Amino acid sequence: MAATALPPLPPQFKSIQHHLRTAQELDKREPVVAYYCRLYAMQTGMKIDSKTPECRKFLSKLMDQLEAMKKQFGDNEAITQEIVGSAHVENYALKMFLYADNEDRAGQFHKNMIKSFYTASLLIDVLTVFGELSEENAQHRKYARWKAAYIHNCLKNGETPQPGPIGMEGESFADAEREEAGSSSLHSGTTQPTSSSTYEANNIPTSNYTGIHIPPGAHAPANTPAEVPHNTGVTSNTIQPAPQNIPLVDPSLYSAQSAGEVRLTPEDFARAQKYCKYAGSALQYEDVSTAVQNLQKALKLLITGRE
């Protein structure tokens, strides 16, 4: 866990305060994710202001934290290899999203579910350190951030939220953001990395999200995350994973033969490696279905040269 204390957060860096808070919360449970949250904050802060004295001092201390973590976890592939780190962060963000989404669709509206939606959106922000977001992740981020604000406001106003995507109709994130400004409830009860606790969702489009289509259950596995987000009050021995639907092995793989003229490019090898890393990361969360799907993709690519 990063030991170097950070100075007060400069006002210019308000947009990264929740990413830093998330890093602090995950230091013990998910140090790899915590590392990349800080790296995202560092890279974003450098773009915002790296010249004024207070900002330079803050970034310098943040860099010290990153260096200390890199030294501490130097033998972890998720730290030393970006492709592994990307898969690890993406899988954790998706698990947070799926936990909140499953609770939402079941009509179980509570503070921890709200926070899980919002934290998932922050972790998808973090994925940008590895490159441009996929369209799917960009959609998940919009949906999760909107849902967090929408459900929070409903509960605050004594209203019953509508579960699933239907709850987005007629609502605008701009409205939710204005009502949410000044509230720290999405991250309450945690150690503050800065002196400010104002909830902000900067740079979020103000249009409504009625056009986002996430089919009910289409993206959710049968079981919820292996670890229920912190402070749920639910102990691990009460969580009973449900049976998983394991995808059938593609029959074409049994008869597929490598053509003598197939030549794999460096890009092909990189993609195959990515699928294998994704499979390994999925197994950390006992997600057999995702692991099987990615291993089949890697095998098909290596055998046939095609995806």
N, C-alpha and C positions, 0 to 999 in steps of 0.2 A: 504494500500500500504506500502511496506517495506520502512522504513525511514532511516535505517542505511546505510551510504554511504560505498561503497566498496573501498579498496585501489587499486592501479594499478594492473592489471592482470599480474601475473607472467608468463613469457614465457612458462613455463611448461604446463600451463592451456589453451593454445591457442585453443585447440580443443573444449572447452566448451564456448568460448566467445559469439557465436551466440545464444546459449541456454539462456545465461544470458541476452543478449540483447532482446531476445523474451520475457523473463519474464518481463523485464522493460516495454516493449510495451504493455503487457497485464495486467499490475497491476490494472488499473482502469476498463477495460472491462471484463476481465476474471481472477479474482484473484486466483481462484482455479487452473487454468492452469499455471498461473505465479508461484504459490507455488511449483507445481511439477516440473516445469522447473528448479527452484533453487535447489530442492531436487536432481534432476538428476545431476546437476552440482556439488553439494556437494559430492555425492557418487562417481562420476567419478573422481573428484579432489582428493579425499582421496586415490583412487587406484593409481593415477599418482604420487603424491608426498605429503606426509603429515608430512615430517620431516624437510625440509629446512625452515629457519625462515620466509622468505617471503611467502611461501606457507601456512605455519601454520597460519600466520597472516591473510591472505586472507580467508582461510577456517573458521577461528574463526569469522570474520565479517559476512561471508555468513551464518554461523550457527545462528548468532544473528538475521539476517533477517528472517530466517525460524522460529525461536522461536517467533518473534514478529508477524509474519503472523498467526502462529498457535494460538496465544493468541487472535488475532483480529477476526479470523474466527473459533473459537473453537466450535461454535454451528452449523457449516456447516458439514453435513454428508459426503460430498465429501472430506473433510479434515480429519475427524476422522475415516472414514471407507474406507479402500483401495478399496474394490470392487466397491463402488460408485465413488470414485476418478478415478479409472481406466476407468469406463464407461464414465465419464464426459470428460476426456482427449481424449479418443479414438474417441468419437463423434465429439469433436471440431476439432481434427486432420483430421477426415474424411470429415467434412464440408469444411475445407480449401482445401483439396485435390479435392473434387468434384467441388468446385467453379472454381479452376484453370483448372481442366480437362474439364469442360463444356465450358469454355472460349477457351481453346485450340482447342477442336473439332469444335467449331464454327468459328475458324480462327481469333479470337480476341486476338492478341498478344500484350501485353503491360506489363509495369513494375510491376504493382500490381499483375498480374497473375503469373509472374515469381516468385515474392516474396512469393506468396501464396503456390506455389509448394514447394519452398525451406523450408518455415516455416512448412508446413505439414510434411516434412521429419524430421525436428528437433523434432517436437512433437511426432512422432513415436519413435524417439530415447528415448524420455522421458518415453514412455510406458514400457521401460525395467526396470523401478524401481518397477514395479508390477510383473515382471517375464519375462520369455522368450516370444519373439514376436511370434504371429501366422504367418504361412506361408504367408497368405494374406497381413498382415501388413508389413512383410519383403519385399514383392514384391512391395507394394505401396511405401515404402521408397526408394527403388532402382529407381523405375520409376520416382518418384517426384523429386528426387535429380538430376537424369540425365536430365529430362525435363527442370528444372530450368537453368542448365548450357547450355544445347543445345540451347534453345530459346534465352537466353541472348546473346550467342555468335553469333547466326544468325543475331539478330537485330543489334548488335555492328558492324558486318561486312557488313551490308546492304543487307543481304540475307533474303529470305522469308522462315520461318520455315515450315516444313511439320506437319500438325496437327495429333494428335493421335499417337498410337504406331508405325505407319509406319515411323515416323520421327527418330526412333532409328536405323534404318537399316544402316549399314556401319559406324556407329559412335561408338566411345569408350569414356567412361567417363573419362579415363585418359587424352585424348586430351582436353576434355572440362575443366577438372580440371586445366591443365597446362595453358590454355588460361585465365582461371578465376582467377588464383593466382594473388594477388595484387589488386584485385578489391573489393570495398566495396559497389558496386551498389545494391546488393540484399538487403542491409539493410541501404541504404542511407536515409538521411532526418530524422533519429531518434536519440534520445539521446544515446550516447555511454557509455556503462558500463565500458569500459576500454579505455586505451590510444591507443590500436591497433584496426585497422579496416580491416585488411587483410582477405579476404574471403578464407577460407580453408575448405576442405571436407576430413578430415583425415580418413584413414582406409577404404576407399571405394574401392571395387574390381575394377581392371583395365580392366576386360573383358567387351565386349560389351553386350548390353541388348536386342539383337534381339530375344532372346528366351522367353522374358516376354510377356505373352498374357493377355491383358486386353480388353475384348470384348467391342466394341463401345456402350456406353450407358447402358451396362449390370449392372453396379454398381451405376449408377447415378440416383437420384430421379428426378422427373419432375421439382422441384423447386430448386433454388440455396439457399445457406445458408441464414438464417433469418437476419444475419448481414453481409453485404459486408465488406471484410477486410478493415482496416483503410486506410485513405488517398486515396480512390478511386475517390473522387470528386462526388460520387453518394450519394444523401441523401436518408434516409430510406423511405421517402414518395414516392419515384419514383419506388420502388421495388414492383412489383405486383406478388405475388406467384402464380404459375400456378396450375391448378387442379392436385391433386395427385391420383395415381392409388392405391386404397386401396385393399389389398389382401383379397380374399374370406376367410371366416371362414372355417376351416377344418371341413367338414361334420362329420368326425368320432368323433369329440368332442361332438356332440349332443347325440350320442348313447353310448359314452364311459362310462363305469361303473367301479368303483374301485373294483377290485377283493379282496375278504376278506383276501387273503394271501399276498397281496402286502405290502411289508415293505420298506419304504423309508430309505435309509442310510443317514448319515450326509452329504455325498458328493452329494446326490440327492437334499437335502434341500439347500445346498450351490449353486448348479447349478440353481435351481428354483429361488432362491433369486437373482442370477446374472442376469437371464433373466428379472426379474421384474425391477431391477435397470437399465438395459439397456433400457427397455421400458420407464421408467421415464425420463432418460437422453435424449432419442430421442424426447420426447414430448417437452422438453425445446427448441428444434430447430424446432418444429412443423412438425416433421417427423412421420406422422401417420402410414405410411406403416411399418416402422421399429418397431414402438411401438406395433402394432398389431401382427406382426410376433413373437416378443419376448414374448408377453403375451400368445400367443397360445402355444409356446414351454413350458412355465412354467406350463400352465394348463394341457397340455398333460402329462408332467412328473409327476405332483402331482396326477393325476387321475389314470394313468396306471403304473407308475413306470418306464416308458420307454420314450426315446426321439425320 
